[in-house]
Amino acid sequence: MRKVFLVLIAIGFAFWGCKKNNDDDLTSKEKQVIISSYNTIDALVNDCYNQEEISDEYFNQFLKNIQAQPMVEEAYFEDFTLVTKFEKGGYVFWDWATFEEEEDPEQGQGQDFSNVTEIMQKSTTEEDTPTKPIKVCIINSHYYEPKLQSVRAIVSSLEKEFKNCGFNDIEVKNGQDASVDFFLNDLNKYGVIIFFGHGYYKETRKHTWFQTGVRTNFEDIINKYFKEWKNNQLTLLLNGIDTTGNVDNSKDKYILLSNIALEKFYKNKTFPNSLIYLSVCEALKNSKSLAQVFTHRGAGVVMGWDDLNSIGRKTSKSLFLHLLNGKTVKESLDALKNNEKFEEVKIKDKTTGNLVVLTAALTFYPNTDKARNMRLIEPEENVFVLGNWNLYIQDDGEIEHHGSILIKEKGIARWTAGDIDDPDIDITGTWSSNGNLINMKFVSEGNYLFNGTINNAQTQITGECTLWKPSIPFFMNKMK
């Protein structure tokens, strides 16, 4: 599948020794000239980007046309980026790359977690699961983007998984709810933060930028946010890709914030040992400037990607299933498949036609024992019961084999009833344990409740099973 991104980043820059005429350093006429030049360049970029092939002659003239615009001090290419600098203003960056995206990788690792949410919805109650005091926030800045509507389902799935594990204080910030005010004032309220959005790291100033859910335009950046723009706190993202993969500059533009903005607004605030996952390109690249904003103010660990990637959104589901099963940060990363934590990103440089290959990796910061061993919840007791068990039920004096029960992590169980070689029922339910006592619940045409005791050798469970009739004895032998 071929995926194309065009990104516009406007980065503020104040000239040394520039005499201030007013609060924002620009006259009304200068503002209008910059806006007019920006619109002209935007149209030139749109036309150039949609060319099937770009000749050297066309490209050189394209660059000269940009350099000739009023109040453009310079324009040049750096890596995959067209860099334009305005007089008395700031930088504007157009990322100039075509992403060749592979088919969606197969999700999951080891156990089949595909039905976990559905299972837990049917069979887990508030009475079964104690409430966790940690506040959770899931942020979806992609909410309005047509090509990333799948993130909505991922957010919904994660919200259900947390609720099923006893996290009842959950907030979801979709689109404009992921506002500038929210990012600059409220992040430290949460013990868990999961963030989906675009991101960019710029080595020159070692700044990391991330997308809010706020849609705006270049005129608003100039008129409302000039100081922040100039001071590298706020800028603009253009995500103008239509359904054919071509550039359409009438599409939505979003406000970006930087690590500089967070450093300023969270200077005297503390995070509650938070676990943070950033599904954001380049969030943990090189300087770790964004991660350090959180960890220097009390966050326990920041997990994220060290380069451009497209799998971070889907990987979040597998990652948090492991974390919600009681695994540590390090154990959860180790449990992921390679194609869930590493991605070979192929980028076609439109200006040269060359295909560049980058490797993105899921990592975490800081690389300390405390961060590596951080957990969301404690692991389930009696993990030795995990595995396959043969089930036998004594009915009317006869002991009958009733298939097998697979006891999985974090309370998930699957019962294949009937003859193992010829199963007639396949039901999924839950299990919980207290000491050497175990309870299993399966919901099908009726409620199947197994209440048993685990023997000291941990090889047999005996107890009573409730079906449609009064309780009858059962026992289970662990398969080797």
C-alpha positions as CSV (number, residue, x, y, z in Angstrom):
1,M,0.0,0.0,0.0
2,R,1.4,3.4,-1.0
3,K,1.0,6.2,1.4
4,V,2.0,9.8,0.9
5,F,2.6,12.6,3.4
6,L,3.2,16.3,2.8
7,V,4.1,18.1,5.9
8,L,4.4,21.8,6.4
9,I,6.2,23.1,9.5
10,A,6.6,26.7,10.3
11,I,9.3,27.3,12.9
12,G,9.7,30.7,14.5
13,F,13.0,32.5,14.6
14,A,13.8,36.0,16.0
15,F,16.6,37.9,14.5
16,W,19.4,39.0,16.9
17,G,19.5,42.8,17.2
18,C,16.2,43.3,15.5
19,K,14.6,46.5,16.8
20,K,11.0,45.9,18.0
21,N,8.4,48.0,16.4
22,N,5.5,46.5,18.4
23,D,4.7,43.5,20.5
24,D,4.9,41.0,17.6
25,D,7.8,42.6,15.6
26,L,5.8,42.9,12.4
27,T,3.8,45.7,10.9
28,S,0.4,45.0,9.4
29,K,1.9,45.4,5.9
30,E,4.7,43.0,6.6
31,K,2.2,40.4,7.9
32,Q,0.3,40.6,4.7
33,V,3.4,40.3,2.6
34,I,4.5,37.2,4.4
35,I,1.0,35.6,4.1
36,S,0.9,36.4,0.4
37,S,4.3,34.9,-0.2
38,Y,3.4,31.9,1.8
39,N,0.3,31.3,-0.3
40,T,2.3,31.7,-3.5
41,I,4.9,29.2,-2.3
42,D,2.2,26.8,-1.2
43,A,0.7,26.8,-4.7
44,L,4.2,26.3,-6.2
45,V,4.8,23.4,-3.9
46,N,1.4,21.9,-4.7
47,D,2.1,22.0,-8.4
48,C,5.6,20.7,-8.1
49,Y,4.7,17.9,-5.7
50,N,2.0,16.6,-8.1
51,Q,4.4,16.3,-11.0
52,E,5.0,12.6,-12.0
53,E,8.7,13.4,-12.7
54,I,10.8,16.4,-11.9
55,S,13.5,17.4,-14.3
56,D,16.6,19.3,-13.1
57,E,15.5,22.3,-15.2
58,Y,12.0,22.3,-13.7
59,F,13.3,21.9,-10.1
60,N,15.9,24.7,-10.4
61,Q,13.3,27.1,-11.7
62,F,10.9,26.0,-9.0
63,L,13.5,26.9,-6.3
64,K,14.3,30.2,-8.0
65,N,10.6,31.1,-8.0
66,I,10.4,30.6,-4.2
67,Q,13.6,32.5,-3.6
68,A,12.2,35.4,-5.6
69,Q,9.1,35.9,-3.4
70,P,8.9,39.1,-1.3
71,M,10.3,38.8,2.3
72,V,11.8,35.4,1.5
73,E,15.4,35.5,2.8
74,E,16.5,32.1,1.6
75,A,15.1,28.8,0.3
76,Y,16.9,25.5,0.1
77,F,16.6,21.7,0.5
78,E,17.8,19.9,3.5
79,D,17.3,16.1,3.6
80,F,13.7,15.6,2.5
81,T,12.7,19.1,3.5
82,L,12.2,22.3,1.6
83,V,13.3,25.1,4.0
84,T,12.1,28.6,3.5
85,K,13.1,31.5,5.8
86,F,11.1,34.7,5.9
87,E,12.6,38.1,6.7
88,K,11.6,39.3,10.2
89,G,9.7,36.1,10.5
90,G,10.4,32.4,10.8
91,Y,11.1,29.2,9.0
92,V,8.6,27.2,7.0
93,F,9.4,23.6,6.3
94,W,7.8,21.4,3.7
95,D,8.6,17.7,4.2
96,W,9.3,16.3,0.7
97,A,8.9,12.6,0.8
98,T,6.8,9.7,-0.5
99,F,6.3,6.8,1.9
100,E,6.1,3.3,0.5
101,E,4.1,1.6,3.2
102,E,4.0,-2.2,3.6
103,E,0.8,-4.1,4.1
104,D,-0.4,-4.0,7.7
105,P,1.7,-6.4,9.9
106,E,0.1,-9.2,11.6
107,Q,-0.7,-8.2,15.2
108,G,-0.3,-10.2,18.4
109,Q,2.3,-12.3,19.9
110,G,2.1,-15.9,21.1
111,Q,-1.4,-16.1,22.6
112,D,-4.3,-15.0,20.5
113,F,-5.5,-11.8,21.9
114,S,-7.9,-10.9,19.1
115,N,-11.1,-11.4,21.1
116,V,-10.0,-10.1,24.4
117,T,-12.2,-7.0,24.5
118,E,-15.3,-9.0,23.4
119,I,-14.6,-11.7,25.9
120,M,-14.1,-9.4,28.8
121,Q,-17.2,-7.3,27.9
122,K,-19.3,-10.4,28.2
123,S,-17.9,-12.0,31.3
124,T,-16.2,-9.4,33.5
125,T,-18.1,-7.3,35.9
126,E,-17.2,-4.4,38.3
127,E,-17.5,-6.9,41.1
128,D,-14.9,-9.2,39.5
129,T,-12.3,-6.4,38.9
130,P,-11.1,-4.0,41.6
131,T,-10.9,-0.3,40.6
132,K,-7.4,1.1,39.9
133,P,-6.8,4.7,41.2
134,I,-4.7,5.6,38.2
135,K,-6.1,8.2,35.7
136,V,-5.7,7.3,32.1
137,C,-5.8,9.6,29.1
138,I,-5.9,8.5,25.4
139,I,-5.3,11.3,22.9
140,N,-6.2,11.1,19.2
141,S,-5.0,14.1,17.3
142,H,-5.6,12.1,14.0
143,Y,-9.4,12.2,14.7
144,Y,-10.3,14.3,11.7
145,E,-7.9,12.8,9.2
146,P,-9.7,10.7,6.5
147,K,-6.9,8.3,6.0
148,L,-6.4,7.6,9.7
149,Q,-10.0,6.8,10.8
150,S,-8.8,3.4,11.9
151,V,-7.2,5.1,15.0
152,R,-10.7,5.7,16.3
153,A,-11.3,1.9,16.7
154,I,-7.9,1.5,18.3
155,V,-8.7,4.2,20.8
156,S,-12.0,2.5,21.6
157,S,-10.4,-0.9,22.0
158,L,-7.8,0.5,24.4
159,E,-10.4,2.3,26.4
160,K,-12.3,-1.0,26.9
161,E,-9.2,-3.0,27.8
162,F,-8.4,-0.5,30.5
163,K,-11.9,-0.6,31.9
164,N,-11.9,-4.4,31.9
165,C,-8.8,-4.3,34.0
166,G,-10.3,-1.9,36.6
167,F,-9.2,1.5,35.3
168,N,-12.4,3.4,35.5
169,D,-11.1,7.0,35.4
170,I,-10.4,7.2,31.7
171,E,-10.5,10.3,29.5
172,V,-10.4,10.3,25.7
173,K,-9.4,13.4,23.9
174,N,-10.5,13.3,20.2
175,G,-9.7,16.1,17.7
176,Q,-10.3,19.6,19.1
177,D,-10.5,18.2,22.6
178,A,-6.8,17.7,22.2
179,S,-6.4,21.4,22.4
180,V,-3.4,23.7,22.9
181,D,-4.8,24.5,26.4
182,F,-5.1,20.9,27.2
183,F,-1.6,20.0,26.2
184,L,-0.1,22.9,28.0
185,N,-2.0,22.6,31.3
186,D,-3.5,19.1,31.9
187,L,-1.0,16.3,31.0
188,N,0.3,16.0,34.5
189,K,-3.1,14.9,35.8
190,Y,-2.6,11.4,34.3
191,G,-0.8,8.3,35.4
192,V,-1.1,6.8,31.9
193,I,-0.9,8.8,28.7
194,I,-1.4,7.2,25.2
195,F,-0.9,9.7,22.4
196,F,-1.6,9.3,18.7
197,G,-0.4,12.1,16.4
198,H,2.2,13.3,13.9
199,G,5.6,14.2,15.1
200,Y,8.9,15.7,13.8
201,Y,12.4,16.1,15.2
202,K,14.7,18.8,13.8
203,E,18.4,18.3,14.6
204,T,19.4,21.9,14.0
205,R,17.8,23.1,17.2
206,K,17.1,19.6,18.7
207,H,13.4,20.3,19.0
208,T,10.7,17.7,18.8
209,W,7.3,18.8,17.5
210,F,3.9,17.0,18.0
211,Q,0.4,17.5,16.6
212,T,-2.5,18.8,18.5
213,G,-6.1,18.2,17.4
214,V,-6.6,21.9,16.6
215,R,-7.3,22.8,13.0
216,T,-6.1,26.3,12.0
217,N,-4.4,28.2,9.1
218,F,-1.2,30.1,8.5
219,E,-3.0,33.5,9.0
220,D,-4.0,32.5,12.5
221,I,-0.4,31.5,13.2
222,I,0.8,35.0,12.1
223,N,-2.0,36.9,13.8
224,K,-2.7,35.0,17.0
225,Y,0.4,33.0,17.8
226,F,3.3,35.0,16.4
227,K,5.2,35.2,19.7
228,E,4.9,31.4,20.3
229,W,5.8,30.8,16.6
230,K,8.9,33.0,16.9
231,N,10.0,31.4,20.2
232,N,9.8,27.8,18.8
233,Q,6.8,26.8,21.0
234,L,4.1,26.6,18.3
235,T,3.9,26.1,14.6
236,L,1.8,24.7,11.8
237,L,1.3,21.3,10.2
238,L,-0.2,20.9,6.8
239,N,-1.7,17.5,6.2
240,G,-3.2,18.1,2.8
241,I,-3.3,14.8,1.1
242,D,-6.5,13.9,-0.8
243,T,-7.9,10.4,-1.3
244,T,-5.8,9.8,-4.5
245,G,-2.6,10.5,-2.7
246,N,-2.1,13.9,-4.3
247,V,-1.5,17.2,-2.5
248,D,-4.5,19.4,-1.8
249,N,-3.5,22.5,0.1
250,S,-7.1,23.3,1.0
251,K,-7.1,20.4,3.4
252,D,-6.9,20.7,7.2
253,K,-3.9,22.4,8.9
254,Y,-3.1,21.6,12.5
255,I,-1.3,23.4,15.3
256,L,2.0,21.7,16.4
257,L,3.6,22.2,19.8
258,S,7.2,21.6,20.7
259,N,9.1,20.4,23.7
260,I,10.0,24.0,24.4
261,A,6.4,24.8,25.0
262,L,6.0,21.9,27.4
263,E,9.2,22.9,29.3
264,K,7.8,26.4,29.8
265,F,4.3,25.5,30.9
266,Y,5.2,22.5,33.1
267,K,8.2,24.1,34.7
268,N,6.8,23.9,38.2
269,K,4.5,20.9,37.7
270,T,5.0,17.2,38.6
271,F,3.9,14.1,36.8
272,P,2.6,11.1,39.0
273,N,5.2,8.5,38.0
274,S,3.3,8.4,34.7
275,L,3.7,5.7,32.0
276,I,3.6,7.5,28.6
277,Y,3.3,5.9,25.1
278,L,3.9,8.2,22.1
279,S,2.7,6.9,18.8
280,V,4.5,9.9,17.2
281,C,7.2,9.8,14.6
282,E,10.7,10.6,15.8
283,A,9.4,11.3,19.4
284,L,12.5,9.5,20.9
285,K,15.0,10.4,18.2
286,N,18.5,11.5,19.2
287,S,18.3,14.2,21.9
288,K,15.2,12.7,23.6
289,S,14.1,16.3,24.1
290,L,10.4,15.5,24.4
291,A,10.8,12.5,26.7
292,Q,13.0,14.5,29.0
293,V,10.3,17.1,29.5
294,F,8.2,14.4,31.2
295,T,10.8,12.3,33.0
296,H,12.6,15.4,34.5
297,R,9.2,16.3,36.0
298,G,8.3,12.9,37.6
299,A,7.1,10.6,34.8
300,G,8.3,7.1,35.2
301,V,8.9,6.1,31.6
302,V,8.3,7.4,28.1
303,M,7.9,4.8,25.3
304,G,8.0,5.8,21.7
305,W,9.7,5.6,18.3
306,D,13.1,6.8,17.3
307,D,12.3,7.5,13.6
308,L,9.5,7.8,11.0
309,N,7.1,4.9,11.4
310,S,3.6,3.7,10.4
311,I,3.0,0.8,12.8
312,G,3.1,2.6,16.2
313,R,-0.7,3.0,16.3
314,K,-1.4,-0.8,15.8
315,T,1.5,-1.8,18.0
316,S,-0.2,0.1,20.9
317,K,-2.8,-2.7,21.2
318,S,-0.3,-5.5,21.6
319,L,1.9,-3.4,23.8
320,F,-0.9,-2.5,26.3
321,L,-2.3,-6.1,26.4
322,H,1.1,-7.2,27.7
323,L,1.3,-4.3,30.1
324,L,-2.3,-5.0,31.3
325,N,-1.3,-8.6,31.8
326,G,1.1,-7.5,34.5
327,K,4.3,-7.5,32.5
328,T,7.0,-4.8,33.0
329,V,8.0,-2.3,30.3
330,K,11.0,-4.4,29.3
331,E,9.0,-7.7,29.4
332,S,6.3,-6.1,27.2
333,L,8.8,-4.9,24.6
334,D,10.5,-8.3,24.6
335,A,7.1,-10.0,24.1
336,L,6.3,-8.0,20.9
337,K,7.0,-9.5,17.6
338,N,9.8,-7.9,15.6
339,N,7.4,-6.5,13.1
340,E,5.6,-4.8,15.9
341,K,8.6,-3.0,17.4
342,F,10.8,-2.5,14.3
343,E,9.9,-1.1,10.9
344,E,11.8,-0.7,7.8
345,V,10.5,2.6,6.3
346,K,11.0,3.2,2.6
347,I,10.9,6.9,1.6
348,K,11.0,8.1,-2.0
349,D,12.7,11.5,-2.4
350,K,10.5,13.2,-4.9
351,T,13.2,15.6,-5.9
352,T,15.8,12.9,-6.8
353,G,13.7,9.8,-7.3
354,N,15.9,7.9,-4.9
355,L,14.5,5.4,-2.5
356,V,15.9,5.8,1.1
357,V,15.4,3.1,3.7
358,L,15.2,4.0,7.4
359,T,14.7,1.7,10.4
360,A,12.4,2.8,13.2
361,A,12.5,1.1,16.6
362,L,10.2,1.2,19.6
363,T,12.2,2.2,22.6
364,F,11.9,3.8,26.0
365,Y,13.5,6.5,28.1
366,P,15.2,6.6,30.5
367,N,17.1,3.3,30.2
368,T,17.2,2.7,33.9
369,D,16.2,-0.3,36.1
370,K,13.3,1.7,37.5
371,A,11.9,2.4,34.0
372,R,12.6,-1.1,32.7
373,N,10.8,-2.7,35.7
374,M,7.8,-0.4,35.7
375,R,4.3,-2.1,35.6
376,L,0.8,-0.8,35.2
377,I,-0.6,-3.6,37.4
378,E,0.8,-6.4,39.4
379,P,0.9,-9.8,37.6
380,E,-2.0,-12.3,38.3
381,E,-1.3,-14.7,41.2
382,N,-1.0,-18.4,40.6
383,V,0.4,-18.0,37.1
384,F,1.5,-21.7,37.3
385,V,-2.1,-22.6,36.3
386,L,-1.5,-21.1,32.9
387,G,-1.7,-23.7,30.2
388,N,-3.9,-26.6,28.9
389,W,-6.0,-28.8,31.3
390,N,-8.1,-31.9,30.6
391,L,-11.6,-31.4,32.0
392,Y,-13.7,-34.3,33.5
393,I,-17.2,-34.0,34.9
394,Q,-19.0,-36.6,37.0
395,D,-22.6,-36.7,35.8
396,D,-25.1,-39.3,37.1
397,G,-22.2,-41.3,38.6
398,E,-20.3,-41.4,35.2
399,I,-17.1,-39.6,34.8
400,E,-17.1,-38.0,31.3
401,H,-14.3,-36.2,29.5
402,H,-15.5,-32.7,28.5
403,G,-12.6,-31.5,26.4
404,S,-9.9,-29.1,27.5
405,I,-9.6,-25.7,29.1
406,L,-6.8,-23.3,28.1
407,I,-6.0,-20.9,30.9
408,K,-4.4,-17.7,29.6
409,E,-2.9,-14.6,31.0
410,K,-4.9,-11.9,32.8
411,G,-8.0,-13.9,33.4
412,I,-8.7,-15.2,29.9
413,A,-9.7,-18.8,29.4
414,R,-11.0,-20.9,26.5
415,W,-13.0,-24.1,26.9
416,T,-13.2,-26.6,24.0
417,A,-16.0,-28.8,25.2
418,G,-16.7,-32.4,24.0
419,D,-14.2,-34.8,22.6
420,I,-10.8,-33.1,22.2
421,D,-10.5,-34.6,18.7
422,D,-14.0,-33.6,17.8
423,P,-15.0,-30.5,19.7
424,D,-18.6,-29.4,19.6
425,I,-18.4,-26.2,21.7
426,D,-15.7,-23.5,21.8
427,I,-16.4,-21.0,24.6
428,T,-14.2,-18.2,25.9
429,G,-14.5,-16.9,29.5
430,T,-12.5,-15.7,32.4
431,W,-10.7,-17.0,35.5
432,S,-9.5,-15.6,38.8
433,S,-7.7,-17.0,41.7
434,N,-7.2,-16.4,45.4
435,G,-4.5,-18.5,47.0
436,N,-5.2,-22.1,45.9
437,L,-8.8,-21.4,45.0
438,I,-9.8,-20.8,41.4
439,N,-13.0,-19.6,39.7
440,M,-13.8,-19.9,36.0
441,K,-16.8,-18.5,34.3
442,F,-18.0,-19.3,30.7
443,V,-21.1,-17.7,29.1
444,S,-22.8,-19.6,26.3
445,E,-26.5,-20.7,26.3
446,G,-26.1,-20.6,30.1
447,N,-23.6,-19.8,32.7
448,Y,-20.9,-22.4,33.3
449,L,-19.2,-21.8,36.7
450,F,-16.3,-23.9,37.9
451,N,-15.2,-23.3,41.5
452,G,-12.2,-25.4,42.4
453,T,-9.1,-26.0,44.6
454,I,-5.6,-26.4,43.2
455,N,-3.7,-29.3,44.7
456,N,-0.3,-28.7,46.3
457,A,1.5,-30.3,43.3
458,Q,-0.3,-27.8,41.1
459,T,-1.2,-30.5,38.7
460,Q,-4.9,-31.0,39.5
461,I,-7.9,-28.8,40.2
462,T,-11.0,-30.3,41.9
463,G,-14.3,-28.7,42.6
464,E,-17.9,-28.2,41.6
465,C,-19.4,-27.1,38.3
466,T,-22.7,-25.3,38.0
467,L,-24.6,-25.7,34.7
468,W,-28.4,-25.6,34.2
469,K,-28.7,-28.1,37.1
470,P,-27.4,-28.2,40.7
471,S,-23.7,-28.3,41.1
472,I,-21.9,-31.5,40.0
473,P,-18.2,-32.5,40.7
474,F,-15.4,-31.9,38.2
475,F,-11.7,-32.3,38.1
476,M,-8.9,-31.1,35.8
477,N,-5.5,-32.6,35.1
478,K,-2.8,-30.4,33.7
479,M,-1.4,-31.5,30.3
480,K,2.3,-31.9,30.0
